[in-house]
Amino acid sequence: MDLPVAVGYRILQKQTPKVNVYYPFVLGLGNIQAEMKINSAIVSTLNNTMIELGYNDSNLIEMVGQFEIKTNERNILSLILTVYAFTGGAHGMTIVKSLTFDVTTGKQYELKDLFKPDSNYVNVLSPIIEQKIKDWEIQLLEEFTTIRPDQDFYLADHSLVIYFQLYEITPYVWGFPYFPIPILDIQEIIQPNGPLDKLLSF
């Protein structure tokens, strides 16, 4: 099943406070267990994000959510969930969460799963990102040293995209710093038959 999987969407809406959250679900997979695992992971991630942003907070004024499919090919589905909430103050807060799956099994990938076990991927990716920070003259809150082993990521356009949350490494005005890394540039450390390998051979 190398064709794109079918993705629908649902809407969570309330009037008071104003909540309007769109989120995806997969359907029609040959493996119903895989379908349930993927949809459960999406809903769980969304719920945790909404709670983190104050869904149950009495001061919540507005919450808006949307999603974007980044990769849907070669049995790999990579997507992002974006949720914004306003509870008062100078501005609201936004969190972006990404999920990457093997649609044949429902397996959800962490960053470490993309690379060979002995690859020291953190030490390989961090200097690449550090150089991009310098090249793009990105303002930092403090000196950048390394990514987290579980750093946020998604897959798009035959690239691994590493990104950071608001305030994680930059002031709010910089938004979400995204760092696309072409798979070809890191092919020596990717996991054979893993998602990066599958996308590289496409």
N, C-alpha and C positions, 0 to 999 in steps of 0.2 A: 504493500500500500504506500507507494511513493507520491501519490497525489495529495494535494492539500486536504486537511480534514475540515469537515463542516463546523463552523463556529457561529453560534447564535448569541443573542444577548437578552438579558433581563434588566428590569429597572426597579430599584428600591426608591419609593417616593413617600414623602410626608409633607404636610403643609406647615405644621408648627412643631418644632422649628422647620425651616425649609430644607428638605433633603431630596436630592435628585441624583442618584448614583446608578450608572450603567455598568454592568459587568458581564463578562463573556461566559459561555459554556460550550463544551464540545458535544457533538451528537453524531450518531450513526457509526461509531467505531465498531469494528468487528469483535473487539474484546470489551465486553460490558464492564468487567472489573477495572480495566484500564480507564475507561470513560468515567466511571464513578470516582476513581482515585484522582484523576485530573480535576474534575469538577469540585470535588471535596476540597482539594488543595486551594483552588481559586477562591472558593467561598470562605474558607478558614483564613486565608491571607487577607482577604478583603475585610472580614469581620474584625480581625486583630488590628488592622490599620485604622478602621473607623473608630474603634474603641480608643486607640492611642491618640487620635485627633479629637476626642471628646464627644463621641456620639451620645454617651450617657450623661454628659455634662449639662447641668441646668442652664449654663451660660451660652450654650450652642445657639448660634443665630442662623448659620447656613452651612450645608455640607454638599459638595458636588463631586461626583466621581465619573471617570471615564476610563476606557481601555484602548490599547492599540496592539494589533498583532504585528510583531516584528519579523518573525520567520514562521513559515508554514509550508515546509517542503522536506523531502527525504526522511519522513517520519519524525521530524523535529518541529515542535511548536514552542515558540518563544514569544512572550507577551509581557506588557507592562500594565499595571493598574495605577492610576493616578487619582488621589483623593485630596481635595482641598476643604478646609474647615475654617470658619470664622467664629470666634467666641468673644470678640471684642478686642480693643487695643488698636495699635497702629496698622496692623495688617494680619491677614490670616496665615495659616500654615498649610503646606502641601507635603505629602509623602508620596514617593514613587516606589512601588514594589514590582519586581520582575520575577517571572516564573518560566522555566524552561523544562520541557517534557519530551520523553520518548512516547509517541502516541500509540505504539504497538504494545507497550507494557504498562504505561502510566507512570514510569519512573520519573521522578523530579530530580533534576541535576543541581548540585551545588558546584561552586567554582572549582573545587578540588577534583571533581569528577571528570572535568574536561581534559585533565593532564595526566601524564604518566606518574605513578606513585613517587618516583625518585627524581622528579623534574625540578624541584625547588621553584615552582611556578611563581611564587610570591617574589622571589629574587630576580626572576626574569621580567615580570610585568612591571614591577615598581620603577626601575630605571627608565623604561619606555614612557611611562606616565610622567615621571619627573621631567624628562626632556620636553614633552609636550607642554607641560606647565610653563617651562621657561620660554619655549618657542612662541606660545600664545600669550605670554605675559599675564598670566592669571594671578590675581591678587589672592594671597593666602592668609588665613588667620594665624598660622604658624608654619614653620618650615616643614615641607613634606618630606617624609622619610620612607614610608612603605604603605602598601595597601594592606587591608585585613585579609587573612586567609579565606574568609567568607564574604569578601567584598561583593556589593551588588553588581549584577551584570545582566546582559541579555545578548542574543545573537541576532545580527541584522546585516544584510548586504555582504555576506561572506566575511564578516568581521566579528570579533569579540568586542563588545562595548562595555567597558568598565565605567561605572558612574558613582557619584557621591551624593548623599542627601544634603538638603539645605543646612548650612552651618557646619557640615562635617569637616570641610577643609577650607571653605571660602565664606566671605561675608554674604548676607542674604541677597544683596543686589546682583550677585553673580549667578543666582539660581542654582540649577543642577549641573555641575561639571561632568560632561560626557567625554570619554576617551575611546574612540574606535581604534582597534588594533587589527589590521588585516591578518586573517588566519595564516596566510603564506609566510608572514614575518615570524610566526612562532610555531611553525609546523614541526620542528624537531622535538618539541616537548608535548605535543598533543597526544591524547589517549587513542591508540589504534581502535578503530571501529566506534569511537565515541562521537558525540554530536559534531565537534569541529572537524573531525576526519570525514564524516559523512558529507558535510557541507563543502569541504575542500574538494572532494572528488566529484562534485555536481557540475 
